[in-house]
Amino acid sequence: MRILVTGGAGFIGSHLCERLLGGGHEVVCLDNFFTGRRENLYHLMDSKRFELLRHDIIEPVLLEVDQIYNLACPASPVHYQYNPVKTVKTNVMGTINMLGLAKRVRARILQASTSEVYGDPHVHPQPEDYYGHVNCNGLRACYDEGKRVAETLMMDYHRQNRVDTRIIRIFNTYGPRMLENDGRVVSNFIVQALRGEELTIYGTGEQTRSFCYVDDLVEGMVRLMNVEEGAQREFDVHEPVNVGNPGEFTMRELADEVARAAGVEVRTRFCPLPQDDPKQRRPDITRAQRLLGWEPTVPLREGLKRTVAYFAERIKSREP
C-alpha cells in the first residue's frame, strides 16, 4: 500500500515509518519539523519506497494514498504550550484536512489521540468509556481538548460520510529518538542521570504513570489500522482503543529504575507539581487485547536500558 504518515519525522512517527517500510509498503512522510527531526529518518532516505515532504497539515494537501496515520502534533507540554493556538489548529484544522483527504481518496485513517483526554482521572484504571476529568480552560487544554475535538471529528466523519476511521489513545510512550528537551519524565530523568545531575521530581513523587516502549506502541497502531470490521466483533473498530502498558510506577520508582539503567546513584530534587498534572494514569487495555490480540511485551527495565543507550550515544557525540 501507499501510506501517509503525518508527523512522521517525530519520535513515534519515525519508528512507524520504519515499521511500514519494513512491511513492504510505500511511505510518504509529512512533517513541518517543529518537533520532528530529519536525522530520525536518515537511515530511511535511501529507500525508493520512502518520500519526505515538508508540510504543515493546517494547510490542505492533495495526495493519492491508501492509508493515513495522523500523528502530527507536538506531544509534550513544553512544546504544545509554546504556541497553544497552533496546537489547537493542528488538532482541529489539521484533522479536518486529513479527514477531507481520506474522504476524497477513500483512504482508511487512524488518529493518534492520547490518554490526556482522561485528564486527571477519577476512574482508575481508565477504560475507553470513561469520559474523563479535564480542565477545558487550563494550560494543557490546547492539547487535551484539541485531541478530544479530533476524536469527535473522526467519529462524525465516519457516521456522516462513512470515512473508514480508527482512533488510538496513546499512553505514555518512551524509547530511542525522544527529544532531550521535550520535558517528558523519562527523557528528563535519563538526560539528568547521564549528566550526573539530580533527577527532578514534581510534586511528592507518588503520582503514577504507565510507560509503554515505542515498539510495542507501533505494533498496536499497525494492528488497529488493519483490523477489519466484523458483525461478530465485541467492539466497534471505529471507537477509541487504549494502547499503553498497564504496568504502573510512581515517579520515585521510575527515578530508581532510570538510575539503575544509567548505572548511577539516585539523587533527586523536588519541584511544585504543574497545573492540572494528572495524579495517576494507567490504561485498561481489555479492548486492545480482545479486538487486536495486543498487549505490551517489553518490560520497563529492558526498555529503559535501550533508551539510556540511545541517549548516552547522543550525549557522547556532542562532547568536545
ABEGO torsion letter per residue (X at the ends): XBBBBBGAABAAAAAAAAAAAAAGBBBBBBBAGAABBAAAAAAAAABAABBBBBBBAABBBBBBBABBBBABEBABAAAAAABAAAAAAAAAAAAAAAAAAAAAAGBBBBBBBBAAAAEBBABOBBBAABAEBBBAABAAAAAAAAAAAAAAAAAAAAAAAGBBBBBBBBBBBBEBGBBAAAGBAAAAAAAAAAAGBBBBBBEAGABBBBBBBAAAAAAAAAAAAABBBBAABABBAABBBBBBBABBBBAAAAAAAAAAAAGBBBBBBBBBBBBGBBABBBBBAAAAAAAAGBBBABBAAAAAAAAAAAAAAAAAAABX
